[in-house]
Amino acid sequence: MAEKGFKRKLAAILSADVIGYSRLMRDDEEATVRDLAAHRVLITEIFQQHHGRVVDSPGDNILA
């Protein structure tokens, strides 16, 4: 039984990065930055549909 005043919440944490990011940047920096930005938009939309959020996304990493 939960203590009065406390509410339990189920949560999932995702941490991911791009495999071969350094190579991709070396081979075609412009396309890599463009593709990463496009994927971040899609990922953020999916998280929001499930009431989640992106906490941080430095470089090729994402924490949600």
Secondary structure as GFF3:
##gff-version 3
##sequence-region A 1 64
A	DSSP	beta_strand	15	17	.	.	.	ID=ss1
A	DSSP	alpha_helix	21	49	.	.	.	ID=ss2
A	DSSP	beta_strand	61	63	.	.	.	ID=ss3
###
